[in-house]
Amino acid sequence: MSVNKVIALGRIGKIEQKFMPNGKAVVNFSVATSESWVDQSGQKQEKTEWINCVAFDKKAEVIFQYFQKGSEIFITGKFTTRKWQDQSGQDRWTTEVQVQEFSFTGGSKVGDQSNQQSQQSQQNNQQSSHPTFDDFDDDIPF
């Protein structure tokens, strides 16, 4: 048995959209995930990992329309590896996350009006149909 599942929350770095010969959209983007800690000497340390991601069809169109560099995104997907040739004809391989699901997180880049409006709409929809964290009692023992 094996599992190929990626879950990430981070900020978009580069983002670019292309179209396949059949006209369907492809968006390639990177997601920065960061962690911070205090080392033994008391100094704050931080490490950022960049995750290359790809989305297809309608997902690609929506991501490209509503997200931009600096936007926060939550993704789930699977690792995929593809082979390609560089300009000199050498075979290269790229491992990336093929996005299966994504969501707005509320941590938008300042000035990203379309993202903020979409997030507000999504939050309103969620509030009407699904409970949120704030709907639960504060005395849960964990």
C-alpha positions as CSV (number, residue, x, y, z in Angstrom):
1,M,0.0,0.0,0.0
2,S,1.2,3.5,-0.7
3,V,-0.1,7.0,-0.5
4,N,0.8,10.0,-2.7
5,K,-0.8,13.0,-1.0
6,V,0.5,16.5,-0.6
7,I,-1.1,19.2,1.7
8,A,0.4,22.6,1.8
9,L,-0.4,26.1,3.0
10,G,1.7,28.9,1.8
11,R,2.2,32.0,-0.4
12,I,2.4,32.0,-4.1
13,G,5.8,33.0,-5.7
14,K,5.9,32.9,-9.5
15,I,2.7,32.2,-11.4
16,E,2.3,31.7,-15.1
17,Q,-0.5,30.5,-17.4
18,K,0.0,28.6,-20.7
19,F,-2.4,26.8,-23.0
20,M,-2.1,23.3,-24.3
21,P,-2.5,22.6,-28.1
22,N,-6.2,21.6,-27.3
23,G,-6.8,25.1,-25.8
24,K,-7.0,23.9,-22.2
25,A,-5.3,26.1,-19.6
26,V,-2.3,25.0,-17.5
27,V,-0.9,27.2,-14.7
28,N,2.5,26.6,-13.1
29,F,3.2,28.3,-9.8
30,S,5.4,28.0,-6.8
31,V,4.2,28.0,-3.2
32,A,6.5,29.1,-0.3
33,T,6.0,27.3,3.0
34,S,8.0,28.6,6.0
35,E,8.8,27.4,9.4
36,S,10.5,29.2,12.2
37,W,12.1,28.2,15.5
38,V,14.5,29.4,18.2
39,D,17.8,27.6,18.1
40,Q,19.9,26.5,21.1
41,S,21.6,29.9,21.3
42,G,18.2,31.7,21.4
43,Q,18.4,33.0,17.9
44,K,15.3,32.9,15.8
45,Q,15.7,30.8,12.7
46,E,13.5,30.5,9.6
47,K,13.5,28.1,6.7
48,T,11.5,28.4,3.5
49,E,10.7,25.5,1.1
50,W,9.5,26.2,-2.4
51,I,7.0,23.8,-3.9
52,N,6.5,23.7,-7.6
53,C,2.8,23.2,-8.5
54,V,0.7,22.7,-11.6
55,A,-3.0,22.9,-12.2
56,F,-5.1,22.1,-15.3
57,D,-8.3,23.2,-17.0
58,K,-10.8,25.1,-14.9
59,K,-8.6,24.9,-11.7
60,A,-5.8,26.6,-13.7
61,E,-8.1,29.3,-14.9
62,V,-9.5,30.1,-11.5
63,I,-6.0,30.1,-9.8
64,F,-4.6,32.4,-12.4
65,Q,-7.6,34.7,-12.2
66,Y,-7.8,35.1,-8.4
67,F,-4.3,34.5,-7.1
68,Q,-1.1,36.5,-7.6
69,K,2.4,36.6,-6.2
70,G,2.1,36.9,-2.4
71,S,-1.5,35.4,-2.2
72,E,-2.0,32.7,0.4
73,I,-3.3,29.4,-0.9
74,F,-4.1,26.0,0.6
75,I,-3.6,23.1,-1.8
76,T,-3.9,19.4,-1.8
77,G,-2.6,17.2,-4.6
78,K,-0.1,14.5,-5.6
79,F,3.5,14.4,-6.6
80,T,4.1,13.9,-10.2
81,T,7.4,13.7,-12.2
82,R,7.6,14.7,-15.8
83,K,10.5,14.4,-18.3
84,W,11.4,17.3,-20.7
85,Q,14.3,18.5,-22.7
86,D,16.2,21.7,-22.1
87,Q,17.5,24.0,-24.9
88,S,20.6,21.9,-25.4
89,G,18.5,18.7,-25.9
90,Q,19.4,17.2,-22.5
91,D,16.7,15.2,-20.7
92,R,15.5,16.8,-17.5
93,W,13.0,15.8,-14.9
94,T,10.8,18.0,-12.8
95,T,8.9,16.9,-9.7
96,E,5.9,19.0,-8.9
97,V,2.5,18.9,-7.1
98,Q,-0.4,18.3,-9.4
99,V,-3.2,20.3,-7.7
100,Q,-6.3,18.3,-7.0
101,E,-8.0,20.8,-4.7
102,F,-7.3,24.4,-3.5
103,S,-8.9,27.0,-1.4
104,F,-8.7,30.7,-0.5
105,T,-7.4,31.1,3.0
106,G,-8.1,34.8,3.9
107,G,-4.4,35.7,3.9
108,S,-4.5,37.7,0.7
109,K,-1.8,40.1,-0.6
110,V,-2.5,43.7,0.2
111,G,-4.3,45.3,-2.7
112,D,-5.5,42.1,-4.2
113,Q,-9.1,43.2,-4.6
114,S,-10.4,40.3,-6.7
115,N,-9.0,37.8,-4.2
116,Q,-10.5,39.7,-1.3
117,Q,-13.9,39.8,-2.9
118,S,-13.8,36.1,-3.8
119,Q,-12.7,35.2,-0.3
120,Q,-15.6,37.3,1.2
121,S,-18.0,35.5,-1.1
122,Q,-16.6,32.1,-0.2
123,Q,-16.7,33.0,3.6
124,N,-20.4,34.0,3.3
125,N,-21.2,30.8,1.5
126,Q,-19.4,28.7,4.1
127,Q,-21.1,30.5,7.0
128,S,-24.5,29.8,5.7
129,S,-23.9,26.1,5.1
130,H,-21.0,24.9,7.3
131,P,-20.0,25.5,10.9
132,T,-16.8,27.4,11.4
133,F,-14.2,27.1,14.2
134,D,-15.9,30.1,16.0
135,D,-19.2,28.1,16.2
136,F,-17.8,25.7,18.7
137,D,-17.6,26.1,22.5
138,D,-14.3,27.3,24.0
139,D,-14.3,24.6,26.7
140,I,-13.2,21.8,24.3
141,P,-10.5,19.9,26.3
142,F,-7.8,19.9,23.7
